[in-house]
Amino acid sequence: MYLSRAVSPRNVPVFSTGSFALDVALGVGGLPKGRLVEIYGPEASGKTALALHMLSMLLIRSLAKAIGVNTENLLLSQPDCGKQALSLVDTLIQSGSVDVIVVDSVAALVPKGELDGEMGDAHMAIQARLMSQALRKFSHSLLLSQTLLIFINQVRERFGGPTEVTSGGNALKFYAPMRLDIKRIGLIKKGEEFFRMTKCLCLNACAHNGKSSLREDSEEQARSAI
């Protein structure tokens, strides 16, 4: 294939997030099919709410309930360990029977060796290796099935380095062409009720091989109530 005939990454099919402002800020109109997307941020910032809202917008096309997620078309699984969870994800991707998979969360993907061990045992980078092996396998299968895979991740503080880092090692940063940083910025009032106001920052992941991300221009921010 000649380079000039290659499809631009900006033309990839997408799923809408359900927020027009966020879709515009992402630069491609939503979250890309056949790709990995990481949604990360501190606790109670709206990460899971954003994922559920996107699922409800996707299911509304098949006459889903007017509000919320259509649970009849939603598969829910609670695996015993991280390996079991990622194996299930791999099976769903290769089946081609689902449009979107949400893993909530990376921090909860505990390796079986850690579960079987004693409290206080050292388990150096087991989760990072597990994630790296799984994502290498997922990347090709996702393109074939056009499934969107979303990983919800938490941030934590680390001494002697960046103020905030995400769980699961660096593999997710490498393989995800789109990463959403969710932050809580305050409350908005409607009548007598308060709603959480969040800010979503679209970050372009720079891969080590110099591949371009889905968005070519500068970063943008989108604010919406979740």
ROPALUM-324046 format. One line per field, with one value per residue (C-alpha): residue number from 1; residue in three letters; x, y, z. Coordinates in steps of 0.001 Angstrom, whole numbers, plus 500000, padded with zeros to 6 digits. Layout:
BEGIN
i	(NUM	...)
aa	(ALA	...)
xx	(X	...)
yy	(Y	...)
zz	(Z	...)
***
This chain:
BEGIN
i	(1	2	3	4	5	6	7	8	9	10	11	12	13	14	15	16	17	18	19	20	21	22	23	24	25	26	27	28	29	30	31	32	33	34	35	36	37	38	39	40	41	42	43	44	45	46	47	48	49	50	51	52	53	54	55	56	57	58	59	60	61	62	63	64	65	66	67	68	69	70	71	72	73	74	75	76	77	78	79	80	81	82	83	84	85	86	87	88	89	90	91	92	93	94	95	96	97	98	99	100	101	102	103	104	105	106	107	108	109	110	111	112	113	114	115	116	117	118	119	120	121	122	123	124	125	126	127	128	129	130	131	132	133	134	135	136	137	138	139	140	141	142	143	144	145	146	147	148	149	150	151	152	153	154	155	156	157	158	159	160	161	162	163	164	165	166	167	168	169	170	171	172	173	174	175	176	177	178	179	180	181	182	183	184	185	186	187	188	189	190	191	192	193	194	195	196	197	198	199	200	201	202	203	204	205	206	207	208	209	210	211	212	213	214	215	216	217	218	219	220	221	222	223	224	225	226)
aa	(MET	TYR	LEU	SER	ARG	ALA	VAL	SER	PRO	ARG	ASN	VAL	PRO	VAL	PHE	SER	THR	GLY	SER	PHE	ALA	LEU	ASP	VAL	ALA	LEU	GLY	VAL	GLY	GLY	LEU	PRO	LYS	GLY	ARG	LEU	VAL	GLU	ILE	TYR	GLY	PRO	GLU	ALA	SER	GLY	LYS	THR	ALA	LEU	ALA	LEU	HIS	MET	LEU	SER	MET	LEU	LEU	ILE	ARG	SER	LEU	ALA	LYS	ALA	ILE	GLY	VAL	ASN	THR	GLU	ASN	LEU	LEU	LEU	SER	GLN	PRO	ASP	CYS	GLY	LYS	GLN	ALA	LEU	SER	LEU	VAL	ASP	THR	LEU	ILE	GLN	SER	GLY	SER	VAL	ASP	VAL	ILE	VAL	VAL	ASP	SER	VAL	ALA	ALA	LEU	VAL	PRO	LYS	GLY	GLU	LEU	ASP	GLY	GLU	MET	GLY	ASP	ALA	HIS	MET	ALA	ILE	GLN	ALA	ARG	LEU	MET	SER	GLN	ALA	LEU	ARG	LYS	PHE	SER	HIS	SER	LEU	LEU	LEU	SER	GLN	THR	LEU	LEU	ILE	PHE	ILE	ASN	GLN	VAL	ARG	GLU	ARG	PHE	GLY	GLY	PRO	THR	GLU	VAL	THR	SER	GLY	GLY	ASN	ALA	LEU	LYS	PHE	TYR	ALA	PRO	MET	ARG	LEU	ASP	ILE	LYS	ARG	ILE	GLY	LEU	ILE	LYS	LYS	GLY	GLU	GLU	PHE	PHE	ARG	MET	THR	LYS	CYS	LEU	CYS	LEU	ASN	ALA	CYS	ALA	HIS	ASN	GLY	LYS	SER	SER	LEU	ARG	GLU	ASP	SER	GLU	GLU	GLN	ALA	ARG	SER	ALA	ILE)
xx	(500000	501256	501455	499301	496494	496505	493433	493990	493615	491301	488719	488228	484604	483664	481101	479728	480419	476980	478534	478774	481461	483580	483133	484374	487312	488405	488935	487454	483848	483934	485769	487321	486110	488737	491010	491995	490897	491987	489807	491688	491450	491033	488227	484678	485660	483051	485044	482493	479601	481099	481470	477892	476554	478319	476885	473379	473788	474971	472085	469446	469697	468139	465173	466847	465176	464755	467087	470043	471580	469500	470506	468954	471694	474475	476799	478211	481023	482996	486021	488053	491439	493092	494089	490534	489170	491571	490955	487233	487922	489988	487155	484586	486809	487477	483790	482953	479573	480005	480537	482034	483883	484522	487058	486454	489113	492782	493635	491210	492935	494763	497108	496273	499737	499051	495669	497184	500121	500349	499759	503004	504600	506502	504996	507192	505530	503268	500287	502383	503565	500009	498752	501619	500979	497233	497420	499835	497242	494256	495614	495298	492006	490356	491079	489523	486379	486032	485329	485978	487841	487763	489985	489027	492075	492892	495704	497919	500774	504341	507262	510353	508671	505577	502939	500344	500787	498284	498114	499127	502509	503265	501782	498387	500000	501742	498822	496000	495845	493412	493555	490977	491968	488841	488916	486206	486075	483022	479240	476491	473045	469742	466833	467485	469783	473531	475286	478978	480829	483776	486504	487805	491227	492035	495656	497493	499577	503016	504220	507905	507946	506756	503295	500801	497789	494226	494295	496889	496205	496674	494913	491444	489345	485649	483475	480197	477949	478112)
yy	(500000	503454	505899	508416	505841	505021	506025	509012	508159	511149	509340	506397	505547	506627	506229	509463	510121	511668	515087	517360	519515	516465	514985	518250	518463	514929	516115	513034	513268	510691	507596	505562	502085	499371	501206	501394	504391	505150	507236	508134	510501	510687	509006	510358	512425	510962	508298	505505	507928	509068	505459	504589	507706	506738	503212	504590	506775	503756	501547	504201	503418	500016	501529	501539	503092	506837	507287	505130	501994	499228	496407	493767	494418	494902	492074	492377	490191	490199	487913	486550	487872	490100	487263	485941	489408	490045	486564	487334	490637	488788	486301	489080	490998	487968	487046	490332	490316	493445	497079	498446	496842	498798	497524	499196	499427	498741	499040	496173	493778	491946	489153	485653	485291	488286	486923	483545	485072	486364	489919	491862	489662	491525	491292	493412	494589	491531	493647	495679	492506	491176	494392	494501	490946	491495	494809	493411	490765	493112	495739	493587	491912	495284	496503	493366	493428	497253	496969	499946	498958	501435	501085	503123	503892	505660	508049	507824	509832	508614	509911	511066	511324	512713	513969	511637	508283	505706	502041	499119	500260	502092	499684	501379	504753	503203	501340	503839	506505	508498	509189	511236	512958	513493	516019	517265	521059	521846	521589	523153	523856	523182	524164	522644	519912	519956	518162	517395	519466	517732	518692	516319	516957	515146	514013	512788	509705	509864	506370	505504	504753	508266	507288	510138	510226	510607	514335	516531	519934	521115	519759	520991	520859	520143	520778	519025	517973	514272)
zz	(500000	499098	501967	500100	499875	503560	505540	507786	511490	511824	509665	511991	512914	516417	519178	520595	524266	524646	525247	522211	523838	524641	521156	519641	522052	521152	517580	515886	517060	519836	521014	518171	517254	517185	519626	523270	525325	528883	531191	534345	537266	541052	542949	542554	539521	537157	535263	535618	535120	531809	530638	531652	529955	526746	526974	527438	524337	522360	523490	522884	519174	519896	521760	525147	528135	527976	530930	531895	530471	528924	531246	528981	526412	528957	529982	533508	534813	538071	537518	540405	539268	536697	534366	534303	533550	530678	529259	529217	527454	524836	524251	523810	521388	519212	519174	517456	519205	521345	520393	523609	526527	529737	532278	535651	536818	536057	539744	540482	538052	540822	539620	540861	542401	544597	545677	546562	548437	551964	553084	552861	550168	547460	543971	541746	538515	538162	537180	534728	532966	532849	531257	528760	527558	527282	525425	522849	522072	522147	519741	516609	517588	518234	514710	513222	515375	515500	519224	521479	524642	527536	530582	533646	535739	538972	539744	542801	544216	543963	545958	544107	540713	538990	541385	539858	538117	536872	537834	535646	534356	531110	528552	528558	527853	524859	523288	523936	521196	523332	527067	528984	532209	534325	537149	539476	539413	541512	541814	539755	541146	539423	541601	545005	543701	543202	540360	540083	537484	535864	533454	530811	529312	526090	526057	522984	523689	522066	521209	521273	517550	516721	515449	515322	517608	516390	516938	515238	516741	520311	523363	524227	527336	527646	530669	531308	534150	535014)
***
